[in-house]
């Protein structure tokens, strides 16, 4: 009975979103105005002093809004509500769709459809954000977030018609949101029979994020806007198990694996850890000593413009070319040293399991065709909770720093951090265990595979332990 009530409530809510699209659009324009204000105005003000706080300085308030609340809890919203942020609140998506409705309407070029953009865009944005100190300075925020918004509007103006082409292909966090939304306990379920024999609502609808509605199986690409609710009597917002999409649909691929393993569990960790790591200082000092001994001094100069490297001499904070180089080296090194063992664990686990067979696809002899390489990618999806928790904990470090600056005690933070990471790791191991059931019924083989995956995540866990408790 409770499940029926929940399902009926979800359907009614989705219909409400559909029927009040103008209200939703009005709210989005209010968010766009607030976003533009917090993005632009602080960049025009002097840098805050040491006594500035959230309550008396707009720049610090904007910093807390963007990096203390917005980004950490947008990530949390994905496994709770799917990509509702994208469809209901995101100013960038709203502006891109608006520009698309008033632009050239060109066909989407082939290069833009390349599957590697989510990984590449996430990696480049993450590294660039660290080089310009995006968490600390409003001009850096304007460059990263404002530059992304302008690019979204330009892409919208050039391509598509009332579509979110930027969100579908080029948004730096699209891949991350796509992965986390797989854990959402809601999705718009498509009834194939009802689609083929519609009884109502057959008029054309605009799916802005370019989701193929008839074949939609999960929540990864859906922006949860409600426009398609009850379309052809075949689409309904429906509750589901948070594990259903990963375990049953399991459509992993190489680029998703790269984003999980080398992006979220490697490169992102390096971006959060470098400023606290004594290893970073050791490497930089060793490099500086070598340069001085060889009479090479230009890398030690702090003359890069602020949009390339952090350069705020008025507050005694500027990066040298050496600083920037070692930051990139540290972040890329973390991707290799932390993501590498994770990938090796997945690869070894795949080897101890029988090849995954493709249902309904047979070779010339009539035998099912194995898709062994997909086994790694499907298992990698099981690590989404651990990877997502790490990014949340890294972003929340800024939240805690700002709260501490306001005099709030954060003595409870370490226990909570370890608890969140521990629970996420346990959930990931449970997902990997369930995914292996599609390969074999042997508990022994599945346990060996699970242990190999767990061993591969040890450096990842150790890195967070160093950050939380040692450094």
C-alpha positions as CSV (number, residue, x, y, z in Angstrom):
1,X,0.0,0.0,0.0
2,X,2.8,2.4,1.0
3,X,4.5,1.7,-2.3
4,X,1.3,2.4,-4.2
5,X,0.9,5.7,-2.4
6,X,4.5,6.7,-3.1
7,X,4.0,5.8,-6.8
8,X,0.8,7.8,-7.1
9,X,2.4,10.7,-5.4
10,X,5.4,10.7,-7.8
11,X,3.0,10.6,-10.8
12,X,1.1,13.6,-9.4
13,X,4.2,15.5,-8.7
14,X,5.5,14.9,-12.3
15,X,2.2,16.0,-13.7
16,X,2.4,19.1,-11.6
17,X,5.8,19.9,-13.1
18,X,4.5,19.4,-16.6
19,X,1.4,21.5,-16.0
20,X,3.2,24.4,-14.3
21,X,6.2,24.6,-16.6
22,X,5.9,28.4,-16.7
23,X,6.2,28.7,-13.0
24,X,9.3,26.5,-13.1
25,X,10.7,28.7,-15.9
26,X,10.1,31.8,-13.8
27,X,11.9,30.3,-10.8
28,X,14.8,29.5,-13.1
29,X,15.1,33.1,-14.2
30,X,15.2,34.2,-10.6
31,X,18.0,31.8,-10.0
32,X,19.8,33.1,-13.1
33,X,19.6,36.6,-11.7
34,X,21.0,35.5,-8.3
35,X,23.7,33.5,-9.9
36,X,24.8,36.4,-12.1
37,X,24.8,38.8,-9.1
38,X,27.0,36.5,-7.0
39,X,29.3,35.8,-9.9
40,X,29.9,39.3,-11.2
41,X,29.5,41.8,-8.3
42,X,32.2,40.2,-6.0
43,X,34.7,40.4,-8.8
44,X,34.2,44.2,-8.9
45,X,34.8,44.6,-5.2
46,X,38.2,44.8,-3.3
47,X,39.5,41.5,-2.0
48,X,38.2,40.8,1.6
49,X,40.4,41.4,4.6
50,X,41.2,38.9,7.3
51,X,38.2,39.9,9.4
52,X,35.7,39.5,6.6
53,X,32.9,37.0,7.2
54,X,29.9,35.5,5.5
55,X,27.7,38.1,7.4
56,X,29.5,41.3,6.5
57,X,31.3,40.7,3.2
58,X,29.6,39.9,-0.1
59,X,32.7,38.2,-1.6
60,X,32.9,35.8,1.4
61,X,29.2,35.2,1.2
62,X,29.4,34.3,-2.5
63,X,32.4,32.0,-1.8
64,X,30.3,30.2,0.8
65,X,27.3,30.0,-1.4
66,X,29.2,28.6,-4.4
67,X,31.7,26.3,-2.7
68,X,30.3,25.7,0.7
69,X,26.7,25.0,-0.1
70,X,26.0,24.9,-3.9
71,X,28.5,22.4,-5.3
72,X,28.7,19.9,-2.3
73,X,24.9,19.6,-2.0
74,X,24.2,19.6,-5.7
75,X,26.3,16.4,-5.8
76,X,24.2,15.1,-2.8
77,X,21.0,15.8,-4.7
78,X,21.9,13.6,-7.6
79,X,21.6,10.2,-5.9
80,X,18.6,11.5,-4.0
81,X,16.5,13.1,-6.7
82,X,18.3,12.3,-10.0
83,X,19.3,15.3,-12.1
84,X,16.5,17.5,-10.7
85,X,19.1,20.2,-10.2
86,X,19.7,20.3,-14.0
87,X,16.1,20.5,-14.9
88,X,14.8,22.7,-12.1
89,X,17.6,25.0,-11.0
90,X,20.7,25.1,-13.1
91,X,21.3,28.6,-14.5
92,X,23.7,27.3,-17.1
93,X,21.3,24.8,-18.6
94,X,18.5,27.4,-18.5
95,X,20.6,30.0,-20.4
96,X,21.8,27.4,-22.9
97,X,18.3,26.3,-23.7
98,X,17.1,29.9,-24.0
99,X,20.0,30.8,-26.3
100,X,19.2,27.7,-28.4
101,X,15.7,29.0,-28.9
102,X,16.9,32.2,-30.4
103,X,20.0,31.0,-32.3
104,X,21.1,29.6,-35.5
105,X,19.7,26.1,-35.0
106,X,22.6,24.3,-36.7
107,X,23.0,20.5,-36.7
108,X,25.1,19.2,-33.9
109,X,28.6,18.5,-35.3
110,X,30.2,15.1,-35.1
111,X,33.1,16.2,-33.1
112,X,30.8,17.3,-30.3
113,X,29.3,13.9,-30.0
114,X,32.7,12.3,-29.0
115,X,32.2,10.2,-25.9
116,X,35.4,11.4,-24.2
117,X,34.3,15.0,-23.6
118,X,32.8,14.4,-20.1
119,X,36.2,13.0,-18.9
120,X,38.3,15.6,-20.7
121,X,36.1,18.6,-19.7
122,X,36.0,17.5,-16.0
123,X,39.8,16.9,-15.9
124,X,40.7,20.2,-17.6
125,X,38.3,22.2,-15.5
126,X,39.4,20.6,-12.2
127,X,43.1,21.3,-13.0
128,X,42.5,24.8,-14.2
129,X,40.4,25.6,-11.1
130,X,43.3,24.7,-8.9
131,X,45.8,26.7,-10.9
132,X,43.7,29.9,-10.5
133,X,42.5,29.1,-6.9
134,X,38.9,29.0,-7.8
135,X,37.8,28.4,-4.2
136,X,39.4,31.5,-2.9
137,X,39.1,34.4,-5.4
138,X,36.1,35.9,-7.2
139,X,38.0,36.6,-10.5
140,X,38.8,32.9,-10.7
141,X,35.2,32.0,-10.0
142,X,34.2,34.4,-12.8
143,X,36.7,32.8,-15.2
144,X,35.7,29.2,-14.4
145,X,31.9,29.4,-13.9
146,X,31.4,32.5,-16.0
147,X,33.5,31.2,-18.8
148,X,31.5,27.9,-18.7
149,X,28.2,29.8,-18.8
150,X,29.2,31.9,-21.8
151,X,30.4,28.8,-23.6
152,X,27.0,27.1,-22.8
153,X,25.2,30.0,-24.3
154,X,27.3,30.2,-27.4
155,X,26.9,26.5,-28.0
156,X,23.1,26.9,-27.4
157,X,23.0,29.8,-29.9
158,X,24.8,27.9,-32.6
159,X,23.3,24.4,-32.3
160,X,20.0,22.8,-31.8
161,X,16.6,24.4,-31.4
162,X,15.3,24.8,-27.8
163,X,17.8,22.1,-26.8
164,X,20.5,21.8,-24.1
165,X,23.3,20.7,-26.4
166,X,25.9,22.0,-24.0
167,X,24.5,19.9,-21.2
168,X,24.3,16.8,-23.3
169,X,27.9,16.8,-24.6
170,X,30.2,19.5,-23.2
171,X,29.2,20.4,-19.6
172,X,32.3,19.7,-17.4
173,X,30.1,18.1,-14.7
174,X,27.7,16.3,-17.0
175,X,29.6,13.0,-16.7
176,X,29.7,13.2,-12.9
177,X,26.0,14.0,-12.7
178,X,25.3,11.2,-15.2
179,X,27.1,8.7,-12.9
180,X,25.6,9.8,-9.6
181,X,22.0,9.9,-11.1
182,X,22.3,6.2,-11.6
183,X,21.8,5.8,-7.9
184,X,18.6,7.9,-7.8
185,X,15.5,6.1,-6.3
186,X,13.3,7.7,-9.0
187,X,13.2,7.6,-12.8
188,X,10.7,8.2,-15.6
189,X,9.7,4.7,-16.6
190,X,8.7,3.9,-20.2
191,X,6.0,1.4,-21.0
192,X,6.8,0.1,-24.4
193,X,3.3,-1.4,-25.1
194,X,1.6,1.9,-24.2
195,X,4.1,3.7,-26.4
196,X,3.2,1.6,-29.4
197,X,-0.6,2.0,-28.7
198,X,-1.0,5.5,-27.3
199,X,-4.4,6.6,-25.9
200,X,-3.5,10.2,-24.9
201,X,-0.9,13.0,-25.2
202,X,0.6,12.2,-28.6
203,X,1.4,15.9,-29.4
204,X,5.1,16.7,-29.9
205,X,7.1,17.5,-26.8
206,X,10.5,19.1,-26.4
207,X,13.0,17.0,-24.5
208,X,15.7,19.6,-24.0
209,X,18.5,17.3,-22.9
210,X,18.0,15.2,-26.0
211,X,17.0,11.9,-24.3
212,X,15.6,9.2,-26.7
213,X,12.4,8.9,-24.7
214,X,11.1,5.7,-26.2
215,X,14.2,3.8,-25.2
216,X,14.9,5.6,-21.9
217,X,15.8,3.0,-19.3
218,X,17.5,5.0,-16.5
219,X,17.9,8.4,-14.9
220,X,21.4,9.2,-16.1
221,X,20.5,11.6,-18.9
222,X,17.1,12.7,-17.8
223,X,16.8,16.2,-16.2
224,X,13.6,15.3,-14.3
225,X,11.8,18.4,-15.7
226,X,8.4,16.5,-16.0
227,X,7.7,17.7,-19.6
228,X,7.3,14.1,-20.8
229,X,5.1,13.0,-17.9
230,X,2.2,10.8,-19.2
231,X,3.4,11.3,-22.8
232,X,1.5,8.8,-25.0
233,X,0.3,7.3,-21.7
234,X,3.6,5.6,-21.5
235,X,6.0,7.6,-19.3
236,X,5.6,8.0,-15.5
237,X,7.8,9.1,-12.7
238,X,8.3,5.8,-10.8
239,X,10.1,4.8,-7.6
240,X,12.8,2.2,-7.9
241,X,15.7,0.6,-6.0
242,X,18.7,2.9,-5.9
243,X,20.7,-0.1,-7.1
244,X,18.5,-1.0,-10.0
245,X,20.1,1.0,-12.8
246,X,23.7,-0.1,-12.0
247,X,22.9,-3.8,-11.3
248,X,20.2,-4.4,-14.0
249,X,20.9,-1.9,-16.8
250,X,24.7,-1.9,-16.3
251,X,25.7,0.0,-19.4
252,X,29.2,0.9,-18.5
253,X,31.8,2.0,-21.1
254,X,35.4,2.9,-21.2
255,X,34.9,6.7,-20.8
256,X,32.7,6.2,-17.8
257,X,35.3,3.9,-16.3
258,X,38.0,6.5,-16.9
259,X,35.9,9.2,-15.2
260,X,35.2,7.0,-12.2
261,X,38.6,5.5,-11.7
262,X,41.1,8.1,-13.0
263,X,38.8,11.2,-12.7
264,X,36.8,11.0,-9.5
265,X,39.0,8.5,-7.6
266,X,42.3,9.9,-8.8
267,X,42.6,13.3,-10.3
268,X,39.9,14.9,-8.1
269,X,41.6,13.6,-5.0
270,X,44.9,15.1,-6.1
271,X,43.1,18.4,-6.6
272,X,41.8,18.4,-3.0
273,X,45.0,17.1,-1.4
274,X,47.9,19.0,-3.0
275,X,47.6,22.1,-0.8
276,X,47.7,20.0,2.4
277,X,50.3,17.5,1.4
278,X,53.9,17.7,2.7
279,X,54.9,15.7,-0.3
280,X,54.0,18.6,-2.6
281,X,56.3,20.8,-0.6
282,X,59.1,18.3,-0.8
283,X,58.8,17.9,-4.6
284,X,58.6,21.7,-5.1
285,X,61.7,22.3,-3.0
286,X,63.7,19.6,-4.7
287,X,62.7,21.1,-8.1
288,X,63.6,24.6,-7.0
289,X,67.0,23.5,-5.7
290,X,67.7,21.8,-9.0
291,X,66.7,24.8,-11.0
292,X,68.9,27.2,-8.9
293,X,71.9,24.8,-9.1
294,X,71.6,24.9,-12.9
295,X,71.1,28.7,-13.0
296,X,67.5,28.4,-14.3
297,X,65.5,31.1,-12.6
298,X,62.5,31.9,-14.8
299,X,60.3,29.1,-13.4
300,X,60.6,30.8,-10.0
301,X,59.1,34.0,-11.2
302,X,55.6,35.0,-10.1
303,X,54.6,37.0,-13.2
304,X,51.9,34.9,-14.7
305,X,48.5,36.7,-15.2
306,X,45.7,35.8,-12.8
307,X,43.8,33.9,-15.4
308,X,46.7,31.4,-15.9
309,X,48.0,31.1,-12.4
310,X,47.0,32.6,-9.0
311,X,48.4,36.1,-8.9
312,X,47.2,38.4,-6.1
313,X,50.3,40.2,-4.8
314,X,48.2,42.6,-2.8
315,X,47.4,39.7,-0.4
316,X,50.8,38.1,-0.8
317,X,49.4,35.1,-2.8
318,X,50.9,34.4,-6.1
319,X,52.0,31.2,-7.9
320,X,55.3,30.8,-9.7
321,X,55.6,28.9,-12.9
322,X,57.2,26.1,-10.8
323,X,54.2,26.1,-8.4
324,X,51.8,25.6,-11.3
325,X,53.9,22.9,-12.8
326,X,54.2,20.9,-9.6
327,X,50.4,21.3,-8.9
328,X,49.7,19.8,-12.3
329,X,52.3,17.1,-11.7
330,X,50.8,16.3,-8.3
331,X,47.2,16.1,-9.6
332,X,48.1,13.9,-12.6
333,X,50.4,11.8,-10.4
334,X,47.4,11.2,-8.0
335,X,45.3,10.1,-11.0
336,X,47.9,7.5,-11.8
337,X,48.9,6.4,-8.3
338,X,45.3,6.2,-6.9
339,X,43.3,5.4,-10.1
340,X,45.9,3.0,-11.4
341,X,45.5,0.5,-8.5
342,X,41.7,0.8,-8.8
343,X,41.8,-0.1,-12.5
344,X,44.2,-3.0,-11.8
345,X,41.8,-4.3,-9.2
346,X,38.9,-4.2,-11.6
347,X,41.1,-5.8,-14.4
348,X,42.2,-8.6,-12.1
349,X,38.6,-9.2,-10.8
350,X,37.4,-9.4,-14.4
351,X,40.1,-12.1,-15.1
352,X,38.9,-14.4,-12.3
353,X,35.3,-14.3,-13.5
354,X,33.9,-16.1,-16.5
355,X,33.5,-13.9,-19.6
356,X,30.3,-11.9,-19.7
357,X,28.0,-13.1,-22.4
358,X,25.9,-10.8,-24.6
359,X,22.3,-12.1,-24.5
360,X,20.8,-12.7,-28.0
361,X,24.1,-12.0,-29.8
362,X,25.8,-15.1,-31.2
363,X,28.8,-15.9,-33.4
364,X,28.7,-18.0,-36.7
365,X,28.7,-21.2,-34.7
366,X,25.7,-20.2,-32.7
367,X,27.6,-19.6,-29.4
368,X,27.0,-16.4,-27.4
369,X,29.6,-13.7,-28.0
370,X,31.7,-12.8,-24.9
371,X,32.1,-9.1,-24.0
372,X,35.0,-9.4,-21.6
373,X,36.0,-5.8,-21.8
374,X,32.5,-4.7,-20.8
375,X,32.9,-6.7,-17.6
376,X,35.5,-4.2,-16.3
377,X,33.3,-1.2,-17.2
378,X,30.2,-2.7,-15.6
379,X,32.0,-3.5,-12.4
380,X,33.4,0.0,-12.3
381,X,29.9,1.4,-12.0
382,X,29.7,-0.3,-8.7
383,X,32.4,2.2,-7.4
384,X,30.2,5.2,-8.0
385,X,29.1,5.6,-4.3
386,X,32.8,5.6,-3.2
387,X,33.9,8.0,-5.9
388,X,31.0,10.3,-5.4
389,X,31.5,10.4,-1.6
390,X,35.1,11.3,-2.1
391,X,34.3,14.3,-4.3
392,X,31.6,15.4,-1.8
393,X,34.0,15.2,1.1
394,X,36.7,17.1,-0.8
395,X,34.2,19.9,-1.7
396,X,32.8,19.9,1.9
397,X,36.4,20.7,3.2
398,X,35.8,24.2,1.9
399,X,32.4,24.3,3.8
400,X,34.2,23.3,7.0
401,X,37.0,25.8,6.5
402,X,34.5,28.6,6.1
403,X,32.4,27.4,9.1
404,X,35.6,27.3,11.2
405,X,36.4,30.8,10.1
406,X,33.0,31.9,11.4
407,X,33.8,30.4,14.8
408,X,31.8,27.1,14.4
409,X,33.4,24.1,16.0
410,X,34.2,21.3,13.6
411,X,35.5,18.7,16.1
412,X,32.8,16.4,14.8
413,X,34.0,16.5,11.2
414,X,36.6,13.7,11.2
415,X,34.2,11.1,12.6
416,X,31.5,12.1,10.1
417,X,34.0,12.1,7.2
418,X,35.2,8.6,8.0
419,X,31.6,7.4,8.5
420,X,30.5,8.8,5.1
421,X,33.5,7.3,3.3
422,X,33.1,3.9,5.1
423,X,29.4,3.6,4.3
424,X,30.1,4.6,0.7
425,X,32.8,2.0,0.4
426,X,30.5,-0.7,1.8
427,X,27.8,0.3,-0.6
428,X,30.3,0.1,-3.5
429,X,31.4,-3.4,-2.5
430,X,27.8,-4.5,-2.2
431,X,27.2,-3.2,-5.8
432,X,30.3,-5.0,-7.1
433,X,29.1,-8.2,-5.4
434,X,25.7,-7.9,-7.0
435,X,27.2,-7.1,-10.5
436,X,29.4,-10.2,-10.4
437,X,26.3,-12.4,-10.1
438,X,25.7,-11.8,-13.8
439,X,29.0,-13.5,-14.5
440,X,28.9,-16.6,-12.3
441,X,26.9,-18.3,-9.6
442,X,30.1,-19.4,-7.9
443,X,30.4,-17.6,-4.5
444,X,34.1,-18.4,-4.4
445,X,34.9,-16.7,-7.7
446,X,32.7,-13.7,-6.8
447,X,34.4,-13.3,-3.5
448,X,37.8,-13.4,-5.1
449,X,36.7,-10.7,-7.5
450,X,35.3,-8.6,-4.7
451,X,38.6,-8.9,-2.7
452,X,40.6,-7.8,-5.7
453,X,38.5,-4.8,-6.3
454,X,38.7,-3.9,-2.6
455,X,42.5,-4.2,-2.6
456,X,42.6,-1.8,-5.5
457,X,40.8,0.9,-3.5
458,X,43.2,0.8,-0.6
459,X,45.4,3.6,-1.8
460,X,42.3,5.7,-2.4
461,X,41.1,5.2,1.1
462,X,44.6,5.8,2.5
463,X,44.8,9.1,0.7
464,X,41.6,10.3,2.3
465,X,42.8,9.1,5.7
466,X,45.9,11.1,5.3
467,X,43.8,14.2,4.5
468,X,41.3,13.7,7.3
469,X,43.6,12.6,10.1
470,X,47.3,13.2,9.3
471,X,47.9,16.3,7.2
